Amino acid sequence: MDRRSWILFLVLASLWGASYLFIKIGLREMSPAMVAFLRIALAALILAPIAIRQDALRGLRGRAGALALVAAVQVAVPFWLIAAGEQEISSALTGILVSTAAIFTPLLAIWVDREERFTGLRLVGVGVGFGGVVLLFGLDLSGSSLALLGGLAVVVASLGYAIGGLLVKNRFAGTAPLGVVTSVMGWSAVMLAPAALLSAPSELPDAGPIAAVTALGVLGTGIAFVIFYDLIARVGPAKTMLVSYVAPGFAVVYGATLLGEEISVATIFGLILILVGSWLGAGGRLPPDAAAAPRDSAPPRARDAVRRAS
C-alpha cells in the first residue's frame, strides 16, 4: 500500500476502534436495534447532501437490488449483531473479535475472487490472527454461555463485513465510493426502522448515550465507511479488511482508559497475535518512505482516467 492508503487505513482503524466504545455507552439506555438504526440514519443524513452535491449517485441507477443486498449483508444485520453481542461482552473484546473479517475474506476468495487470495507469508498472517481469535474464545469467553453467544454474534457480523467487501468490489467497481456508502446507509436504515421503533425507549435517553450514538453515526459510520469504500477501490477488500486487525488495539485502549474495562492476559496475547497477523497479512512491510514512494502514486483506475482525458 502507498503512504496515502496507510494513512487512510490508520484513520479508519481509530474510528472503528472508537465505535465499540460509543456502542457500549449507547446501550445503557437504548436497544441494539435502536443503536444500529440511529447510527445508520445519522450517517445517511450527513452523507446524502454531500453525495447529491457531488453527483456521486449517478452511476447507481438500476442497481437497487445490489445495493439492498450489500446493505443487508454488510451493514444492517452486522450492526445489529454487533450491538446485540456487545450487551454480553466488553467493547474491547468486541473490537478484537471483529478482526475475524480479515480471516473470512481470503477464505471466501478461494471460491469467488482469485485476486484476493492470500499466499505465502500473508497466508501465515491469517493463521496467526486466527490463533489469536481462538485464544480469546477459549479463555475470555469460556466462562459464560451468554458471553459465548455474544462473541459468536460479533463473529457472524464479521462474516457479513467480509462478504460485503467482496460484493462492493465485484458489483460497484468504478463507481463513486461516496455514492455507494450513502445508498447503502439509506437502504440499511429502512431495513432496521421497524425493529428500532418496536424497541424504542419509553423515555428520552440521557445526554451521554445520545452524544455517543451521534458520534457513532457521524464519525464511526458515515466518515468511516467513505474511507472504507475508498480503500477497497485502492487496495482491494482483502487488504482493506486488515483494518479489523488494527482497530482492536484502539478499542482495547479506549475500553480500558475510558470505560474501566478489565483487560486480561489472554486479551493481550490474543491482541498481539492479531496485530502480528495483520502485519504479515500486509506482506510483512511497513509503509514506504515518502522519498522512496513513486511520484505517480494514484490508483490504476485514476491514472487511466487521466490518460483518457489528456
Contacts in CASP RR format, 6 or more apart in sequence:
PFRMAT RR
TARGET T0000
AUTHOR 0000-0000-0000
METHOD contacts of the structure
MODEL  1
MDRRSWILFLVLASLWGASYLFIKIGLREMSPAMVAFLRIALAALILAPI
AIRQDALRGLRGRAGALALVAAVQVAVPFWLIAAGEQEISSALTGILVST
AAIFTPLLAIWVDREERFTGLRLVGVGVGFGGVVLLFGLDLSGSSLALLG
GLAVVVASLGYAIGGLLVKNRFAGTAPLGVVTSVMGWSAVMLAPAALLSA
PSELPDAGPIAAVTALGVLGTGIAFVIFYDLIARVGPAKTMLVSYVAPGF
AVVYGATLLGEEISVATIFGLILILVGSWLGAGGRLPPDAAAAPRDSAPP
RARDAVRRAS
1 9 0 8 1.000
1 234 0 8 1.000
1 235 0 8 1.000
1 239 0 8 1.000
1 282 0 8 1.000
1 287 0 8 1.000
2 287 0 8 1.000
2 288 0 8 1.000
2 293 0 8 1.000
2 294 0 8 1.000
2 297 0 8 1.000
3 287 0 8 1.000
3 288 0 8 1.000
3 290 0 8 1.000
3 293 0 8 1.000
3 297 0 8 1.000
4 297 0 8 1.000
5 231 0 8 1.000
5 234 0 8 1.000
5 235 0 8 1.000
6 287 0 8 1.000
8 227 0 8 1.000
8 230 0 8 1.000
8 231 0 8 1.000
8 234 0 8 1.000
9 231 0 8 1.000
9 240 0 8 1.000
9 242 0 8 1.000
9 243 0 8 1.000
9 246 0 8 1.000
10 246 0 8 1.000
11 227 0 8 1.000
12 224 0 8 1.000
12 227 0 8 1.000
12 228 0 8 1.000
12 231 0 8 1.000
12 243 0 8 1.000
12 247 0 8 1.000
13 243 0 8 1.000
13 246 0 8 1.000
13 247 0 8 1.000
13 249 0 8 1.000
13 250 0 8 1.000
14 247 0 8 1.000
14 250 0 8 1.000
15 219 0 8 1.000
15 220 0 8 1.000
15 223 0 8 1.000
15 224 0 8 1.000
15 227 0 8 1.000
16 95 0 8 1.000
16 98 0 8 1.000
16 220 0 8 1.000
16 224 0 8 1.000
16 243 0 8 1.000
16 244 0 8 1.000
16 247 0 8 1.000
16 250 0 8 1.000
17 95 0 8 1.000
17 247 0 8 1.000
17 248 0 8 1.000
17 249 0 8 1.000
17 250 0 8 1.000
17 251 0 8 1.000
17 254 0 8 1.000
18 215 0 8 1.000
18 219 0 8 1.000
18 220 0 8 1.000
18 250 0 8 1.000
18 251 0 8 1.000
18 254 0 8 1.000
19 216 0 8 1.000
19 220 0 8 1.000
19 221 0 8 1.000
19 224 0 8 1.000
20 82 0 8 1.000
20 86 0 8 1.000
20 91 0 8 1.000
20 92 0 8 1.000
20 94 0 8 1.000
20 95 0 8 1.000
20 98 0 8 1.000
20 251 0 8 1.000
20 254 0 8 1.000
20 255 0 8 1.000
21 91 0 8 1.000
21 212 0 8 1.000
21 251 0 8 1.000
21 254 0 8 1.000
21 255 0 8 1.000
21 258 0 8 1.000
21 259 0 8 1.000
22 212 0 8 1.000
22 213 0 8 1.000
22 215 0 8 1.000
22 216 0 8 1.000
22 220 0 8 1.000
23 35 0 8 1.000
23 82 0 8 1.000
23 83 0 8 1.000
23 86 0 8 1.000
23 91 0 8 1.000
23 94 0 8 1.000
23 212 0 8 1.000
23 216 0 8 1.000
24 86 0 8 1.000
24 90 0 8 1.000
24 91 0 8 1.000
24 255 0 8 1.000
24 259 0 8 1.000
25 208 0 8 1.000
25 209 0 8 1.000
25 212 0 8 1.000
26 35 0 8 1.000
26 205 0 8 1.000
26 208 0 8 1.000
26 209 0 8 1.000
26 212 0 8 1.000
26 213 0 8 1.000
26 216 0 8 1.000
27 35 0 8 1.000
27 83 0 8 1.000
27 86 0 8 1.000
27 87 0 8 1.000
27 209 0 8 1.000
28 205 0 8 1.000
28 206 0 8 1.000
28 209 0 8 1.000
29 201 0 8 1.000
29 205 0 8 1.000
29 206 0 8 1.000
29 209 0 8 1.000
30 38 0 8 1.000
30 201 0 8 1.000
30 205 0 8 1.000
30 209 0 8 1.000
30 213 0 8 1.000
31 196 0 8 1.000
31 199 0 8 1.000
31 200 0 8 1.000
31 201 0 8 1.000
32 80 0 8 1.000
32 83 0 8 1.000
32 84 0 8 1.000
32 85 0 8 1.000
32 86 0 8 1.000
32 87 0 8 1.000
32 199 0 8 1.000
33 80 0 8 1.000
33 83 0 8 1.000
33 192 0 8 1.000
33 195 0 8 1.000
33 196 0 8 1.000
33 198 0 8 1.000
33 199 0 8 1.000
34 196 0 8 1.000
34 199 0 8 1.000
34 200 0 8 1.000
34 201 0 8 1.000
35 83 0 8 1.000
35 213 0 8 1.000
35 216 0 8 1.000
36 76 0 8 1.000
36 79 0 8 1.000
36 80 0 8 1.000
36 82 0 8 1.000
36 83 0 8 1.000
36 192 0 8 1.000
36 196 0 8 1.000
37 189 0 8 1.000
37 192 0 8 1.000
37 193 0 8 1.000
37 195 0 8 1.000
37 196 0 8 1.000
38 196 0 8 1.000
38 213 0 8 1.000
38 216 0 8 1.000
38 217 0 8 1.000
39 79 0 8 1.000
39 213 0 8 1.000
39 216 0 8 1.000
39 217 0 8 1.000
39 220 0 8 1.000
39 221 0 8 1.000
40 75 0 8 1.000
40 76 0 8 1.000
40 79 0 8 1.000
40 185 0 8 1.000
40 186 0 8 1.000
40 188 0 8 1.000
40 189 0 8 1.000
40 192 0 8 1.000
40 217 0 8 1.000
40 221 0 8 1.000
41 185 0 8 1.000
41 186 0 8 1.000
41 189 0 8 1.000
42 213 0 8 1.000
42 214 0 8 1.000
42 216 0 8 1.000
42 217 0 8 1.000
42 218 0 8 1.000
42 221 0 8 1.000
42 222 0 8 1.000
43 181 0 8 1.000
43 185 0 8 1.000
43 217 0 8 1.000
43 218 0 8 1.000
43 221 0 8 1.000
43 222 0 8 1.000
43 225 0 8 1.000
44 182 0 8 1.000
44 185 0 8 1.000
44 186 0 8 1.000
44 188 0 8 1.000
44 189 0 8 1.000
46 217 0 8 1.000
46 218 0 8 1.000
46 222 0 8 1.000
47 178 0 8 1.000
47 179 0 8 1.000
47 181 0 8 1.000
47 182 0 8 1.000
47 185 0 8 1.000
47 222 0 8 1.000
47 226 0 8 1.000
48 182 0 8 1.000
48 186 0 8 1.000
50 56 0 8 1.000
50 178 0 8 1.000
50 182 0 8 1.000
51 57 0 8 1.000
51 176 0 8 1.000
51 178 0 8 1.000
51 179 0 8 1.000
51 182 0 8 1.000
54 176 0 8 1.000
54 178 0 8 1.000
56 176 0 8 1.000
56 178 0 8 1.000
56 179 0 8 1.000
56 182 0 8 1.000
57 176 0 8 1.000
57 179 0 8 1.000
57 182 0 8 1.000
57 183 0 8 1.000
58 176 0 8 1.000
59 175 0 8 1.000
59 176 0 8 1.000
60 67 0 8 1.000
60 172 0 8 1.000
60 175 0 8 1.000
60 179 0 8 1.000
60 180 0 8 1.000
60 183 0 8 1.000
63 171 0 8 1.000
63 172 0 8 1.000
66 167 0 8 1.000
66 171 0 8 1.000
66 172 0 8 1.000
67 180 0 8 1.000
67 183 0 8 1.000
67 184 0 8 1.000
67 187 0 8 1.000
68 187 0 8 1.000
69 167 0 8 1.000
70 164 0 8 1.000
70 167 0 8 1.000
70 168 0 8 1.000
70 171 0 8 1.000
70 172 0 8 1.000
70 180 0 8 1.000
70 184 0 8 1.000
71 183 0 8 1.000
71 184 0 8 1.000
71 185 0 8 1.000
71 186 0 8 1.000
71 187 0 8 1.000
71 188 0 8 1.000
71 191 0 8 1.000
72 187 0 8 1.000
72 188 0 8 1.000
72 191 0 8 1.000
73 160 0 8 1.000
73 163 0 8 1.000
73 164 0 8 1.000
73 167 0 8 1.000
74 160 0 8 1.000
74 161 0 8 1.000
74 163 0 8 1.000
74 164 0 8 1.000
74 165 0 8 1.000
74 167 0 8 1.000
74 168 0 8 1.000
74 184 0 8 1.000
75 184 0 8 1.000
75 185 0 8 1.000
75 188 0 8 1.000
76 187 0 8 1.000
76 188 0 8 1.000
76 191 0 8 1.000
76 192 0 8 1.000
77 157 0 8 1.000
77 160 0 8 1.000
78 156 0 8 1.000
78 157 0 8 1.000
78 158 0 8 1.000
78 160 0 8 1.000
78 161 0 8 1.000
79 157 0 8 1.000
79 188 0 8 1.000
79 192 0 8 1.000
80 192 0 8 1.000
80 195 0 8 1.000
81 153 0 8 1.000
81 154 0 8 1.000
81 156 0 8 1.000
81 157 0 8 1.000
82 94 0 8 1.000
82 98 0 8 1.000
82 153 0 8 1.000
82 154 0 8 1.000
82 157 0 8 1.000
84 150 0 8 1.000
84 153 0 8 1.000
85 94 0 8 1.000
85 149 0 8 1.000
85 150 0 8 1.000
85 151 0 8 1.000
85 153 0 8 1.000
85 154 0 8 1.000
86 94 0 8 1.000
86 150 0 8 1.000
86 154 0 8 1.000
87 150 0 8 1.000
88 144 0 8 1.000
88 146 0 8 1.000
88 147 0 8 1.000
88 149 0 8 1.000
88 150 0 8 1.000
88 151 0 8 1.000
89 97 0 8 1.000
89 141 0 8 1.000
89 147 0 8 1.000
89 150 0 8 1.000
89 151 0 8 1.000
89 154 0 8 1.000
90 255 0 8 1.000
90 259 0 8 1.000
90 261 0 8 1.000
90 262 0 8 1.000
91 251 0 8 1.000
91 254 0 8 1.000
91 255 0 8 1.000
91 259 0 8 1.000
91 261 0 8 1.000
92 248 0 8 1.000
92 251 0 8 1.000
92 252 0 8 1.000
92 254 0 8 1.000
92 255 0 8 1.000
92 256 0 8 1.000
92 261 0 8 1.000
92 263 0 8 1.000
92 267 0 8 1.000
93 136 0 8 1.000
93 140 0 8 1.000
93 141 0 8 1.000
93 151 0 8 1.000
93 267 0 8 1.000
94 151 0 8 1.000
94 154 0 8 1.000
94 251 0 8 1.000
95 154 0 8 1.000
95 244 0 8 1.000
95 247 0 8 1.000
95 248 0 8 1.000
95 251 0 8 1.000
95 252 0 8 1.000
96 133 0 8 1.000
96 136 0 8 1.000
96 248 0 8 1.000
96 249 0 8 1.000
96 251 0 8 1.000
96 252 0 8 1.000
96 267 0 8 1.000
96 270 0 8 1.000
96 271 0 8 1.000
96 274 0 8 1.000
97 133 0 8 1.000
97 136 0 8 1.000
97 151 0 8 1.000
97 154 0 8 1.000
97 155 0 8 1.000
97 158 0 8 1.000
98 154 0 8 1.000
98 157 0 8 1.000
98 158 0 8 1.000
98 161 0 8 1.000
98 244 0 8 1.000
98 247 0 8 1.000
98 248 0 8 1.000
99 129 0 8 1.000
99 133 0 8 1.000
99 158 0 8 1.000
99 244 0 8 1.000
99 245 0 8 1.000
99 247 0 8 1.000
99 248 0 8 1.000
99 274 0 8 1.000
99 278 0 8 1.000
100 130 0 8 1.000
100 133 0 8 1.000
100 155 0 8 1.000
100 158 0 8 1.000
100 159 0 8 1.000
100 244 0 8 1.000
101 158 0 8 1.000
101 159 0 8 1.000
101 160 0 8 1.000
101 161 0 8 1.000
101 162 0 8 1.000
101 241 0 8 1.000
101 244 0 8 1.000
102 126 0 8 1.000
102 129 0 8 1.000
102 162 0 8 1.000
102 238 0 8 1.000
102 241 0 8 1.000
102 242 0 8 1.000
102 243 0 8 1.000
102 244 0 8 1.000
102 245 0 8 1.000
102 278 0 8 1.000
102 281 0 8 1.000
103 126 0 8 1.000
103 127 0 8 1.000
103 129 0 8 1.000
103 130 0 8 1.000
103 133 0 8 1.000
104 158 0 8 1.000
104 159 0 8 1.000
104 160 0 8 1.000
104 161 0 8 1.000
104 162 0 8 1.000
104 163 0 8 1.000
104 241 0 8 1.000
105 116 0 8 1.000
105 162 0 8 1.000
105 165 0 8 1.000
105 166 0 8 1.000
105 237 0 8 1.000
105 238 0 8 1.000
105 241 0 8 1.000
106 116 0 8 1.000
106 117 0 8 1.000
106 118 0 8 1.000
106 122 0 8 1.000
106 123 0 8 1.000
106 126 0 8 1.000
106 238 0 8 1.000
107 126 0 8 1.000
108 162 0 8 1.000
108 163 0 8 1.000
108 166 0 8 1.000
109 115 0 8 1.000
109 116 0 8 1.000
109 117 0 8 1.000
109 118 0 8 1.000
109 166 0 8 1.000
109 238 0 8 1.000
110 117 0 8 1.000
112 166 0 8 1.000
112 170 0 8 1.000
113 166 0 8 1.000
113 169 0 8 1.000
113 170 0 8 1.000
113 237 0 8 1.000
116 166 0 8 1.000
116 169 0 8 1.000
116 236 0 8 1.000
116 237 0 8 1.000
116 238 0 8 1.000
117 238 0 8 1.000
118 125 0 8 1.000
118 126 0 8 1.000
118 238 0 8 1.000
118 281 0 8 1.000
121 280 0 8 1.000
121 281 0 8 1.000
121 283 0 8 1.000
121 284 0 8 1.000
122 280 0 8 1.000
122 281 0 8 1.000
122 282 0 8 1.000
122 283 0 8 1.000
124 277 0 8 1.000
124 280 0 8 1.000
124 281 0 8 1.000
125 276 0 8 1.000
125 277 0 8 1.000
125 278 0 8 1.000
125 279 0 8 1.000
125 280 0 8 1.000
125 281 0 8 1.000
126 277 0 8 1.000
126 281 0 8 1.000
127 277 0 8 1.000
128 273 0 8 1.000
128 274 0 8 1.000
128 276 0 8 1.000
128 277 0 8 1.000
128 280 0 8 1.000
129 245 0 8 1.000
129 273 0 8 1.000
129 274 0 8 1.000
129 276 0 8 1.000
129 277 0 8 1.000
129 278 0 8 1.000
131 270 0 8 1.000
131 273 0 8 1.000
132 269 0 8 1.000
132 270 0 8 1.000
132 271 0 8 1.000
132 273 0 8 1.000
132 274 0 8 1.000
133 155 0 8 1.000
133 270 0 8 1.000
133 274 0 8 1.000
135 266 0 8 1.000
135 269 0 8 1.000
135 270 0 8 1.000
135 273 0 8 1.000
136 266 0 8 1.000
136 267 0 8 1.000
136 270 0 8 1.000
137 148 0 8 1.000
137 151 0 8 1.000
138 266 0 8 1.000
139 264 0 8 1.000
139 266 0 8 1.000
140 147 0 8 1.000
140 264 0 8 1.000
140 266 0 8 1.000
140 267 0 8 1.000
141 147 0 8 1.000
141 148 0 8 1.000
141 151 0 8 1.000
142 148 0 8 1.000
158 244 0 8 1.000
161 241 0 8 1.000
161 244 0 8 1.000
162 237 0 8 1.000
162 241 0 8 1.000
164 237 0 8 1.000
165 232 0 8 1.000
165 237 0 8 1.000
165 240 0 8 1.000
165 241 0 8 1.000
166 237 0 8 1.000
168 180 0 8 1.000
168 229 0 8 1.000
168 232 0 8 1.000
168 237 0 8 1.000
169 232 0 8 1.000
169 236 0 8 1.000
169 237 0 8 1.000
172 180 0 8 1.000
173 233 0 8 1.000
174 233 0 8 1.000
174 301 0 8 1.000
177 226 0 8 1.000
177 229 0 8 1.000
177 230 0 8 1.000
177 232 0 8 1.000
177 233 0 8 1.000
178 226 0 8 1.000
178 229 0 8 1.000
180 229 0 8 1.000
181 222 0 8 1.000
181 225 0 8 1.000
181 226 0 8 1.000
181 228 0 8 1.000
181 229 0 8 1.000
184 225 0 8 1.000
185 221 0 8 1.000
185 222 0 8 1.000
185 225 0 8 1.000
228 240 0 8 1.000
228 243 0 8 1.000
231 239 0 8 1.000
231 240 0 8 1.000
231 243 0 8 1.000
232 240 0 8 1.000
233 299 0 8 1.000
233 301 0 8 1.000
234 299 0 8 1.000
239 282 0 8 1.000
242 278 0 8 1.000
242 281 0 8 1.000
242 282 0 8 1.000
245 274 0 8 1.000
245 275 0 8 1.000
245 277 0 8 1.000
245 278 0 8 1.000
246 275 0 8 1.000
246 278 0 8 1.000
248 271 0 8 1.000
248 274 0 8 1.000
248 275 0 8 1.000
249 271 0 8 1.000
249 275 0 8 1.000
252 263 0 8 1.000
252 267 0 8 1.000
252 271 0 8 1.000
255 261 0 8 1.000
256 263 0 8 1.000
296 303 0 8 1.000
298 306 0 8 1.000
END
